[in-house]
Amino acid sequence: MAEKRTISLADHFDDRKLLRFTSHSIMAMIFTSIYGIVDGFFVSNYAGAVAFAALNLVMPLLMMIAAVGFMFGAGGVALVSLKLGQKEEKQANEIFSLITCTLLTLGILLSLTGYLFAPQAAMLLGASEELLPYSVLYARISMISMTAFMLQHFFQSFLIAAERPRMGFWITVIAGLINMILDYVFVAGFGLGLAGAAWATVISEWMGGLIPLVFFLLPDRTPLRLGRIRWRPRALIKTCTNGSSEFLSNAAASLVGMLYNRQLLFYMGTNGIAAYGVIMYVNFVFAGIFFGYAMGVSPIISYQYGAKNWMELRNIFQRSLALLIKTGLGLTLLAELSAGLLAGIFVGYDSDLYALTVHGMSVYDTAFLFMGFNVFGSALFTALGNGKVSALLSLVRSVLLQVSLILLLPLFLGGDSLWMIAFFVEMGALVLTGSFLMRYRKKYRLY
């Protein structure tokens, strides 16, 4: 039975309708984060701090590879939604099919490369003799489903463009529940430790990637279908340039995570990596709200820009800013109040690690005040087809500011200053994003 389409990309949006339309992508991102967190919970509590640290050490590598899927999803959906807004449905479907086929090919190649060079990668990440075997084990098992993981995130964007955001959410829920159940069975029940958590993730990611692939292959009344592939090199280049900011943001976050782990290992030891892992789990959920909203609203922005409906484009922009300011304040307060509870869930078995995690979390959480504005700003320029500005914003925020602060701040303020970096990064990015919005205000008529 076809999903009832109560909201269209062409509609006029008030706050309630905007939240209804984006709610499924927000919930999907939250749920994705939560079932990733479940891995960490079971590994930490059933396999120990060393296995937990190894998982967190290798995770940035996995996310950097998966960033290719984010790039094709964000960049591709902006281009395809633009074509839909221009009433060129046939061309939109041909581009969609070409992008999907290209991502499948790249995913397989990257997965094979990651599997073969997992030991070298783990050593490059700074894995000690104690952490190395655990890191390689988790990385190699994870590569089995890396292509499916890319497709899962790729199709989340296109299910929104196809006006099926609810389906995207339920696919994520199904995959997440499978992961959670298998985590309990494999890790807590069978005692398979880190390997059990990895296999639970592999099975869930295959479900999350294959279900939407089959959906887009079968006949349906949605505006997007997988079918004839026509070679359009310009469309692929535009997809990559449009989505380059998302790739840079995710890949850079992974590279920064690797550098962060090395610094934490140097200044705080294994406990530093474990504490950072817990903080990142909280960050994944809260940042997931911002990324989910940006993912959900981007097709609307692209469609209205393609249709040259300037009044509605301005309406979406202004309402988004107001919603993100309120959300940032609420999430920061929630994070501060729940720091002790969240730390206790993961590392309550170790008093020193618990204290370090609570302290780091209470400092790091102030970044949520400004994070939503910066995430939305980058996604906005992607949706408007301005991949250069979007990429520059991501490059400065995700690479230049973070790397320089990670390397330099501890030299002047000590290792404890590593927890302050996120706040300073978001402050600097806020200034840059605001300046670009001022510069392009006339071109896009946003206010």
C-alpha positions as CSV (number, residue, x, y, z in Angstrom):
1,M,0.0,0.0,0.0
2,A,1.5,3.4,-1.0
3,E,2.4,5.8,1.8
4,K,-0.1,8.6,2.0
5,R,1.6,11.9,0.9
6,T,0.1,14.5,3.2
7,I,3.0,17.0,2.7
8,S,4.6,17.9,-0.7
9,L,7.8,19.8,-1.4
10,A,5.7,22.4,-3.2
11,D,3.6,23.2,-0.1
12,H,3.7,26.4,2.0
13,F,5.3,25.5,5.4
14,D,4.6,26.8,8.8
15,D,6.5,25.7,11.9
16,R,4.2,22.7,12.5
17,K,4.3,21.4,8.9
18,L,8.1,22.0,8.7
19,L,8.6,19.9,11.9
20,R,6.2,17.2,10.6
21,F,8.1,16.9,7.3
22,T,11.6,16.9,8.8
23,S,10.6,14.8,11.9
24,H,11.2,11.5,10.2
25,S,14.7,12.3,9.1
26,I,15.5,13.7,12.6
27,M,14.2,10.6,14.3
28,A,16.1,8.4,11.8
29,M,19.3,10.2,12.6
30,I,18.6,9.9,16.4
31,F,17.8,6.3,16.1
32,T,20.9,5.6,14.0
33,S,22.9,7.2,16.7
34,I,21.2,5.3,19.4
35,Y,21.7,1.9,17.9
36,G,25.4,2.8,17.3
37,I,25.6,3.7,21.0
38,V,24.2,0.3,22.0
39,D,27.4,-1.3,20.5
40,G,29.4,0.9,22.8
41,F,27.3,0.0,25.8
42,F,27.6,-3.7,25.4
43,V,31.3,-3.6,24.5
44,S,32.1,-1.4,27.4
45,N,30.1,-3.3,30.0
46,Y,30.7,-6.9,28.7
47,A,34.1,-6.8,26.9
48,G,35.8,-4.1,29.0
49,A,37.5,-0.7,28.7
50,V,40.3,-1.9,26.3
51,A,37.9,-3.3,23.7
52,F,35.8,-0.2,24.1
53,A,38.8,2.0,23.5
54,A,39.7,0.0,20.5
55,L,36.2,0.4,19.0
56,N,36.4,4.2,19.5
57,L,40.0,4.2,18.0
58,V,38.9,2.6,14.7
59,M,35.5,4.2,14.4
60,P,36.8,7.4,12.7
61,L,38.3,5.3,9.9
62,L,34.9,3.6,9.3
63,M,33.1,6.9,9.3
64,M,35.6,8.4,6.9
65,I,34.9,5.7,4.3
66,A,31.2,6.0,4.9
67,A,31.4,9.7,4.2
68,V,31.4,8.9,0.5
69,G,27.7,7.8,1.0
70,F,26.9,11.1,2.7
71,M,28.5,13.0,-0.1
72,F,26.5,11.2,-2.9
73,G,23.3,11.5,-0.8
74,A,23.5,15.2,0.0
75,G,25.0,16.3,-3.3
76,G,22.8,14.0,-5.4
77,V,19.5,14.9,-3.7
78,A,20.2,18.6,-4.2
79,L,20.6,18.1,-7.9
80,V,17.7,15.7,-8.3
81,S,15.3,17.8,-6.3
82,L,16.3,20.8,-8.4
83,K,15.4,18.9,-11.5
84,L,12.1,17.9,-9.9
85,G,11.4,21.5,-9.1
86,Q,12.0,22.3,-12.8
87,K,9.5,19.6,-13.8
88,E,12.3,17.5,-15.5
89,E,11.3,14.2,-13.9
90,K,12.9,11.9,-16.5
91,Q,16.3,13.5,-16.2
92,A,16.0,13.5,-12.4
93,N,15.5,9.7,-12.5
94,E,18.4,9.1,-14.9
95,I,20.7,11.1,-12.7
96,F,19.4,9.3,-9.6
97,S,20.1,5.9,-11.2
98,L,23.6,6.9,-12.3
99,I,24.5,8.2,-8.9
100,T,23.3,5.0,-7.2
101,C,25.3,2.7,-9.6
102,T,28.4,4.8,-9.1
103,L,28.1,4.7,-5.3
104,L,27.6,0.9,-5.4
105,T,30.9,0.5,-7.4
106,L,32.9,2.8,-5.1
107,G,31.5,1.2,-2.0
108,I,32.7,-2.3,-3.0
109,L,36.2,-1.0,-3.9
110,L,36.6,1.0,-0.7
111,S,35.4,-2.0,1.4
112,L,37.9,-4.3,-0.2
113,T,40.7,-1.8,0.3
114,G,39.7,-1.2,4.0
115,Y,39.6,-4.9,4.7
116,L,43.1,-5.5,3.2
117,F,44.8,-2.6,4.9
118,A,43.1,-2.7,8.3
119,P,46.3,-3.5,10.3
120,Q,48.2,-0.7,8.7
121,A,45.4,1.7,9.2
122,A,45.1,0.7,12.9
123,M,48.8,1.3,13.5
124,L,48.5,4.7,11.7
125,L,45.7,5.6,14.1
126,G,48.1,5.0,17.0
127,A,46.9,1.6,18.2
128,S,49.1,0.3,20.9
129,E,50.1,-3.4,21.0
130,E,47.2,-3.9,23.4
131,L,44.6,-2.2,21.2
132,L,45.8,-3.4,17.8
133,P,44.2,-6.9,17.5
134,Y,40.8,-5.6,18.7
135,S,40.9,-2.6,16.3
136,V,41.8,-4.8,13.3
137,L,39.1,-7.3,14.2
138,Y,36.3,-4.7,14.4
139,A,37.5,-2.9,11.3
140,R,37.6,-6.0,9.1
141,I,34.2,-7.3,10.1
142,S,32.7,-3.9,9.6
143,M,34.0,-3.7,6.0
144,I,31.7,-6.5,5.1
145,S,28.7,-4.2,5.3
146,M,30.4,-0.9,4.5
147,T,28.7,-0.6,1.0
148,A,25.3,-1.3,2.5
149,F,26.0,1.3,5.2
150,M,26.7,3.9,2.5
151,L,23.5,3.0,0.7
152,Q,21.5,3.3,3.9
153,H,22.5,7.0,4.4
154,F,22.4,7.7,0.7
155,F,18.8,6.5,0.4
156,Q,17.7,8.4,3.5
157,S,18.1,11.6,1.5
158,F,16.3,10.3,-1.6
159,L,13.4,8.9,0.3
160,I,12.7,12.4,1.5
161,A,12.9,13.7,-2.0
162,A,10.6,10.9,-3.1
163,E,8.2,12.2,-0.4
164,R,8.6,9.0,1.6
165,P,10.3,10.3,4.8
166,R,8.2,8.0,7.0
167,M,9.5,4.9,5.1
168,G,13.1,6.1,5.7
169,F,12.4,6.4,9.4
170,W,10.9,2.9,9.6
171,I,13.8,1.3,7.7
172,T,16.2,2.9,10.2
173,V,14.0,1.6,13.1
174,I,14.0,-1.9,11.7
175,A,17.7,-1.9,11.2
176,G,18.3,-0.4,14.6
177,L,16.1,-2.9,16.4
178,I,17.9,-5.8,14.7
179,N,21.3,-4.3,15.8
180,M,20.1,-3.9,19.4
181,I,18.7,-7.4,19.7
182,L,21.7,-9.0,18.1
183,D,24.0,-7.0,20.4
184,Y,22.3,-8.5,23.4
185,V,22.3,-12.0,21.9
186,F,25.9,-12.0,20.5
187,V,27.7,-9.9,23.2
188,A,25.7,-10.5,26.4
189,G,24.3,-13.9,25.6
190,F,27.0,-15.7,23.6
191,G,29.9,-13.7,25.0
192,L,31.4,-12.9,21.6
193,G,32.7,-9.6,22.8
194,L,33.8,-7.0,20.3
195,A,33.3,-9.4,17.4
196,G,29.7,-10.0,18.4
197,A,29.0,-6.2,18.4
198,A,30.6,-5.9,14.9
199,W,28.5,-8.8,13.4
200,A,25.3,-7.3,14.9
201,T,26.1,-4.0,13.1
202,V,26.9,-5.8,9.8
203,I,23.6,-7.6,9.7
204,S,21.6,-4.5,10.6
205,E,23.4,-2.4,8.0
206,W,22.7,-4.9,5.2
207,M,19.0,-4.6,6.1
208,G,19.2,-0.8,6.2
209,G,20.8,-0.6,2.8
210,L,19.0,-3.3,0.8
211,I,15.4,-2.5,1.8
212,P,15.4,1.0,0.2
213,L,17.4,-0.4,-2.8
214,V,14.6,-2.9,-3.5
215,F,12.0,-0.2,-3.0
216,F,13.4,2.1,-5.6
217,L,13.8,-0.8,-8.1
218,L,10.1,-1.9,-7.8
219,P,7.3,0.1,-9.5
220,D,5.7,2.8,-7.3
221,R,3.9,6.1,-7.7
222,T,6.7,8.2,-6.2
223,P,8.6,10.7,-8.5
224,L,11.9,8.8,-8.1
225,R,12.6,5.3,-9.5
226,L,15.8,3.4,-10.3
227,G,15.9,2.5,-14.0
228,R,17.7,3.5,-17.2
229,I,21.3,4.8,-16.6
230,R,22.5,7.5,-18.9
231,W,26.2,8.6,-18.7
232,R,26.2,12.2,-17.4
233,P,29.7,13.1,-16.2
234,R,28.6,16.6,-15.4
235,A,25.9,15.4,-13.1
236,L,28.4,13.2,-11.3
237,I,30.8,16.1,-11.0
238,K,28.0,18.4,-9.7
239,T,26.9,15.7,-7.2
240,C,30.4,15.5,-5.8
241,T,31.0,19.2,-5.7
242,N,27.5,19.8,-4.2
243,G,28.1,17.1,-1.6
244,S,31.7,17.9,-1.0
245,S,30.9,19.9,2.1
246,E,29.1,16.8,3.6
247,F,32.1,14.6,2.6
248,L,34.6,17.1,4.1
249,S,32.5,17.5,7.2
250,N,32.2,13.7,7.8
251,A,35.7,12.8,6.6
252,A,37.3,15.6,8.5
253,A,35.4,14.7,11.6
254,S,36.9,11.2,11.2
255,L,40.4,12.6,10.7
256,V,39.9,15.0,13.6
257,G,38.7,12.0,15.7
258,M,41.9,10.1,14.9
259,L,44.0,13.1,15.9
260,Y,41.9,13.7,19.0
261,N,42.5,10.1,20.0
262,R,46.2,10.4,19.6
263,Q,46.3,13.5,21.7
264,L,44.1,12.0,24.4
265,L,46.2,8.9,24.4
266,F,49.3,11.1,25.0
267,Y,47.9,13.4,27.6
268,M,45.4,11.1,29.4
269,G,46.1,7.5,28.4
270,T,43.5,4.8,27.5
271,N,40.9,6.4,29.8
272,G,41.0,9.6,27.7
273,I,40.0,7.7,24.6
274,A,37.2,5.8,26.5
275,A,35.9,9.1,28.0
276,Y,35.9,10.7,24.6
277,G,34.0,7.8,23.2
278,V,31.2,8.3,25.6
279,I,31.1,12.1,24.9
280,M,30.9,11.3,21.1
281,Y,27.9,9.0,21.7
282,V,26.1,11.9,23.3
283,N,27.3,14.2,20.5
284,F,26.1,11.8,17.8
285,V,22.5,11.9,19.2
286,F,22.3,15.7,19.7
287,A,24.2,16.5,16.5
288,G,22.0,14.0,14.8
289,I,19.0,16.2,15.5
290,F,20.7,19.1,13.7
291,F,21.9,16.9,10.8
292,G,18.4,15.2,10.6
293,Y,16.7,18.6,10.3
294,A,19.2,19.8,7.7
295,M,18.7,16.6,5.7
296,G,14.9,16.9,5.9
297,V,14.7,20.6,4.9
298,S,17.3,20.5,2.1
299,P,15.0,19.0,-0.6
300,I,12.4,21.7,0.2
301,I,15.0,24.4,-0.2
302,S,16.3,22.9,-3.5
303,Y,12.8,22.5,-4.8
304,Q,11.7,26.0,-4.0
305,Y,15.0,27.4,-5.4
306,G,14.5,25.5,-8.6
307,A,10.9,26.8,-8.8
308,K,12.2,30.3,-8.1
309,N,9.6,30.7,-5.3
310,W,11.6,33.3,-3.4
311,M,8.9,34.1,-0.8
312,E,8.6,30.4,0.3
313,L,12.4,30.1,0.3
314,R,12.7,33.1,2.6
315,N,10.0,31.6,4.8
316,I,11.8,28.3,5.2
317,F,15.1,30.0,6.0
318,Q,13.7,32.3,8.7
319,R,11.7,29.6,10.4
320,S,14.7,27.3,10.4
321,L,16.8,29.8,12.2
322,A,14.3,30.3,14.9
323,L,13.8,26.6,15.4
324,L,17.5,25.9,15.6
325,I,18.2,28.6,18.2
326,K,15.5,27.2,20.5
327,T,16.8,23.6,19.9
328,G,20.4,24.6,20.6
329,L,19.5,26.2,24.0
330,G,17.3,23.2,25.0
331,L,19.9,20.5,24.1
332,T,22.7,22.3,25.9
333,L,20.7,22.5,29.1
334,L,19.7,18.8,28.7
335,A,23.3,17.7,28.1
336,E,24.6,19.5,31.2
337,L,21.9,18.1,33.4
338,S,22.3,14.5,32.2
339,A,26.1,14.3,32.1
340,G,26.4,12.2,35.3
341,L,23.6,9.8,34.3
342,L,25.0,9.2,30.8
343,A,28.5,8.7,32.0
344,G,27.3,6.2,34.6
345,I,25.5,4.1,32.0
346,F,28.8,3.5,30.0
347,V,31.7,3.7,32.5
348,G,30.1,3.6,35.9
349,Y,32.2,0.5,36.8
350,D,35.4,2.7,36.9
351,S,35.3,5.7,39.3
352,D,38.3,7.5,37.7
353,L,37.0,7.0,34.2
354,Y,33.6,8.1,35.3
355,A,34.9,11.4,36.8
356,L,36.9,12.2,33.7
357,T,34.0,11.5,31.5
358,V,31.6,13.8,33.5
359,H,34.1,16.6,33.5
360,G,34.9,16.4,29.8
361,M,31.2,16.1,28.9
362,S,30.2,19.2,30.9
363,V,32.8,21.3,29.1
364,Y,32.2,19.9,25.6
365,D,28.4,20.2,25.7
366,T,28.5,24.1,25.5
367,A,29.2,23.6,21.7
368,F,25.6,22.6,21.1
369,L,24.5,26.3,21.5
370,F,25.9,27.1,18.1
371,M,26.2,23.7,16.3
372,G,22.8,23.7,14.7
373,F,23.3,27.0,13.0
374,N,26.6,25.9,11.5
375,V,25.2,22.5,10.3
376,F,22.2,24.2,8.7
377,G,24.4,26.9,7.1
378,S,26.5,24.4,5.3
379,A,23.5,22.3,4.2
380,L,21.7,25.4,3.0
381,F,24.4,26.3,0.5
382,T,24.5,22.7,-0.7
383,A,20.8,22.8,-1.3
384,L,21.2,26.0,-3.2
385,G,23.8,24.4,-5.5
386,N,26.6,26.5,-4.1
387,G,29.0,23.6,-3.2
388,K,32.0,25.9,-3.1
389,V,30.8,27.9,-0.1
390,S,29.4,24.9,1.6
391,A,32.7,23.1,1.2
392,L,34.6,26.1,2.5
393,L,32.4,26.3,5.6
394,S,32.9,22.6,6.3
395,L,36.7,22.8,5.6
396,V,37.2,25.7,8.1
397,R,34.8,24.3,10.7
398,S,35.7,20.6,10.5
399,V,39.4,20.8,9.6
400,L,41.3,24.1,9.9
401,L,39.8,25.2,13.3
402,Q,39.8,21.8,14.9
403,V,43.2,20.6,13.8
404,S,44.9,23.8,14.8
405,L,43.2,23.8,18.2
406,I,43.9,20.1,18.9
407,L,47.5,20.6,18.2
408,L,48.1,24.0,19.8
409,L,45.7,24.5,22.6
410,P,47.1,21.7,24.9
411,L,50.6,23.2,24.5
412,F,49.4,26.4,26.2
413,L,46.6,25.2,28.5
414,G,47.4,21.6,29.0
415,G,45.6,18.3,28.1
416,D,42.4,19.3,29.9
417,S,41.8,22.0,27.2
418,L,41.1,19.3,24.7
419,W,37.5,19.3,26.0
420,M,37.1,23.0,25.2
421,I,37.9,22.7,21.5
422,A,34.3,22.0,20.3
423,F,33.1,25.2,21.8
424,F,35.8,27.4,20.2
425,V,35.3,25.6,16.8
426,E,31.6,26.3,16.8
427,M,32.1,29.9,17.8
428,G,34.5,30.5,14.9
429,A,32.3,28.7,12.4
430,L,29.3,30.8,13.6
431,V,31.1,34.0,12.6
432,L,32.1,32.6,9.2
433,T,28.7,31.2,8.4
434,G,27.0,34.5,9.3
435,S,29.4,36.4,7.0
436,F,28.6,34.3,4.0
437,L,24.9,34.6,4.6
438,M,25.3,38.3,4.6
439,R,27.3,38.2,1.4
440,Y,24.8,36.1,-0.5
441,R,21.6,37.6,0.9
442,K,20.7,39.4,-2.3
443,K,21.4,36.4,-4.6
444,Y,19.2,34.0,-2.8
445,R,16.8,36.5,-1.3
446,L,16.8,34.8,2.1
447,Y,15.9,37.9,4.1
